[in-house]
Amino acid sequence: MHESTTNHAQLVLFGAMGDLTWRLIGPALYNLYCDKQLPARFSVIGIDRDIDAERLRQRWHDGVSRFSRQGAPDDAAWQDFARLLDAHAMDLTDTAGYSQLKSLLDTGNDKPDAQVFYLAVPPRLFGAVADGLASADLHRERNRSRIVVEKPLGDCLEAFQAIDSTLRAHFEEKQIYRMDHFLGKETVQNILAMRFANPIFEPIWNRRYIDHIAVTVAEDIGVGHRAGYYEHAGALRDMVQNHLLQLMCLVAMEPPVAYDADDIRDKKLDVLRACRPIPPDQVEAFAVRGQYAGGWNRGQAVPGYRDEENIAPHSNVETYAAVKLLVDNWRWQNVPFYLRTGKRMAQAVSEISIRFRDIPHNAFPATTGLNSQPVRLVIQIQPQEGIILKFMAKEPGSPLRLRPVDMRFSYANTFNKASPGAYETLLRDVLAGDATLFMRSDQVEAAWNLLMPVLDAWTDNPAPDFPNYPAGTWGPEAAERLVARDGRAWLTPSQVITQDQSQTGKHD
């Protein structure tokens, strides 16, 4: 987020041959290299059980060719990048291997400005790696040694606290970077710029003018190759506990005093602490779960969750979760925040919809169509990136007729260049020592505290109606009832409206 003063950096990547590195980390580093966004002196040491430099380079070349936004690399660019990559084979649970790693990394007086240990490994190995690094004194230089961990950070509050206590036993909080790739998306970062760099929004960003806020993160794909993980996690742990709550915090937080990592994270923590606790005996009034049945996706028949490969035939895991939250402070009192996420839904779309209150007195005749669409501000996160203001305007001619129209900002059209991937942004920030987009320990703990009543209730009471929504729809009927009890309805994502209108020739 800020300009880097790091000229010499070293990245030690545990799990260098794994799927996460192959699909995301390796291509992101290559993109940063091509864009000249890496430090002037930079190197990668790939760590895995069965690895050497040549195998590492071949694996990463395949990943870059498949997933880099730069496309398949040309030979000259690749050879230059490949020279930055080296490898070291070791067993992550063997303490002796970390002493050898220290010898490999010891450069005498020519120490890097930043030495980053990135744990692209399963959470069960976080403790072993942290202990191993500490045993070799690779954690002691507080201003340059950093450790990066990926979600999931446990599967409940107690599990998170166990992982976190191990990390914090060896590393100070300022050294720990907890990765949530959603926070690296350009449009997510733009929420702060939109709110606090433009004086037109802040006066109306409160309970007096906003009726409710809905956050939708929908996927049209099924569980795919993540069956092993998903059977243990489910939608609430996988998406709501981190991604959706973080989006809500950015929308609801108070203005920071300065654009500073701790100040911004303090304000986000205030939102989580102000959230009204969900009573354990009233979970059904605040949360809904679902699991997809067979249906249709892009014109093709698709199986239900329980029929997917490696899924238990009577699985009780939710593939859909919707939560209603209330933030008890002066700005948001009694303004509901509705969060929903699901797999095999009607379309892949992520957006935040700020629905404004209706006008206090309608002077227009009913025939004008004033209430045909609520006025709202839509922050599009993916697949489109932009901001839409939906409001009412008079149609040309007579008689008087109002219709909804859009005022649009599009990243692609305005800046005429591709946005960097989320991992590119976050890797650049780690190397620069900027923790703004990373989660602090107290934030993660507050998020787990908020959702544990729901998780406990769902664990103790298996869903009697699974599967309860067909693939290719917007989720179970119970989710509609969740908001209907408040006299509201889920707003159709704007990207779906746009597609439908382009197919029928209609425009807002």
Buried (B, 14 or more C-beta within 10 A) or exposed (E): BEEBEBEBBBBBBBBBBBEBBBBBBBBBBBBBBBEEBBBEBBBBBBBBEEBEBEBBBEBBBEBBBEBBBBEEBEEEBBEEBBEBBBBBBBEBEEEEBBBBBBEBBEEEEEBBBBBBBBBBBEBEBBBBBBBBBBBBEBBEEEEBBBBBBBBBBBBBBEBBBEBBEBBBEBBEEBBBBBBBBBBBBBBBBBBBEBBBEEEEEEEEBEBEEBBBBBBBBBBBEBBEEBBEEBBEBBBBBBBBBBBBBBBBBBBBBBEBEEEBBBEBBBBBBBBBBBBBEBEEEEBBEBBBBBBBBBBEBEEEEBBBBBEBEEBEEEBBBBBBBBBBBBBEBEBBEEBBBBBBBBBBBBBBBBBBBBBBBEEEEEEBEEEBBBEEBBBBBBBBBBEBBBBBBBBBEEEEEEEEBBBBBBEBBEBEEEEEEEBBBBBBBBBBBBBBBBBBBBBBBBBBBBBBBBBBBBBBBBEEEEBEEBBBBBBBBBBBBBBBEBBEEEEBEBBBBBBBBBBEEEEEEEEB
